[in-house]
Amino acid sequence: MTALQHVRFGAFYAVHLPQPDDFSFWRERARQLVQCDVPPDRVAWLEPGANGNLFAKGESRLPTPPADARAVRASKAFVQAAQTAICHADPARFDLLYRLLWRLQGNPRVLEDRADNDVRRLDELTRQVRRDIHKMRAFVRFRVVPPDPDAMGRETHEHYIAWFEPEHHILRNNAGFFTRRFAGMRWSILTPQGSLHWDGETLCEGPPALKADAPAGDAMEELWRRYYASIFNPARLKIGAMLKEMPRKYWKNMPETALIADLVAGAQGREAAMVAAGTVDMGERPETLAAIDRAIHACRKCPIGLLENRAVMGEGPPGAPLMIVGEQPGDQEDLAGKPFVGPAGQLLDRHLERAGIDRQAAYVTNGVKHFKFVMRGKRRLHQSPTAKEIDTCRWWLEGERALVKPKVVLALGASAARSLLGRTASIARERGRPHALDDGSELWITAHPSYLLRLEGAAQEEQERLFAADLAAVAGRLAELVE
């Protein structure tokens, strides 16, 4: 090919990267290619070991940018995303990054188009890499190797070894975290992609390893398992959320996971024992609703009562056939001193009216009497009460029930259901049917209106349909009982 043909048709360039996560190398070569006006379809980016690739036959010597070449434009957001995405295992990541860099020269705002296929793919890569980085930090388990005597017969320091199987090229990315977190230990992290070794002062990289190179266990694991069992909280158990945060593929390298099956199986019994053991002495129960009102304003039996808030008493006629129980007062309820006056209360009012339920004839209250929140600047943001806080405040709700004597109790949300049942309840499994309470009344469980407000689109429509059906069933049951 003549020099003229070389310019006319364009050469094909193969860029061999020394490491699969070498962002600095990629950045320098990408900048050089852009300045030489080499389009993305004329470049092949090759990881180590890709010499047999068909595209490896391209020219490896890159062209020299002209003296008047313009500076390459790349936003800070792109550089940050590219530094993360380059650690992904997808072989096409280099092509994607160069294609986006090329497009940024003509459209500096291309990353703002969230519907763009390249931009969406970049977001996916960065999200998956960050998740893998987090999982490595959370699930690496070091095992101690007993020290061996040195040539002089003196014992050396203990060494800790961990085995981990990352999905992406994150080992180097995580090196700083582990050297800071375990600065005083001598440790090695072995992976199929490479290894890291820290002697307390210097970090060294090593070759890929096999799982057999790591110890299978040590004497500390029994202590760790006992600690894990002691902090396992059955009252906060959500199996779906647990598996999402700690997928089963990581379990094989974590000693505590051998306990999970038994801990989950015994969670309900342990939860009941925790509630019984943690019962707070609330004194004698007030004999009137007015006395309960005064008592909850003075109550400091749980941390929520120590916040800058005020108790919100239930309201409605004594003898009301229906008692409606929410989780806790919100910001607006705390300011007004009345239950369900905010957006969730307004949504509840609309649904009650459609179901033919007169709110003024119902007794409306909350399982927890104070607003639990955390400050964000000048705003008070809602925080869910803990199981112990719900169980402590249950004393006051039982007092209200004993005085109002409702025939039907409607629990809005899982926290409200717990305040009535004394156990964790699943709304999906237990809604749409009555549950007998110890005073002879019926409990019906549905979602909290604030949950509906957080949804959008089809999901919101479906949950509002279920909510309306639950209220219609309660209205029908009330009609039967009041006749």
CORKA-V831255 format. One record per helix or strand of 3 or more residues. SS is the DSSP state (~ for helix, > for strand). FROM is the first residue (numbers start at 0). LEN is the number of residues. Records with the same first field share a line. If there is no record, write none. Layout:
# CORKA-V831255
SS=FROM-LEN / FROM-LEN
This chain:
# CORKA-V831255
~=2-7 / 22-13 / 39-3 / 53-4 / 75-10 / 92-14 / 109-3 / 116-23 / 174-7 / 210-3 / 219-12 / 233-3 / 238-7 / 247-6 / 254-11 / 266-11 / 288-10 / 302-4 / 330-6 / 342-13 / 358-3 / 386-18 / 413-8 / 426-4 / 448-6 / 456-26
>=12-4 / 42-4 / 142-3 / 158-5 / 186-4 / 194-4 / 202-4 / 321-7 / 362-6 / 372-4 / 378-4 / 407-5 / 441-5
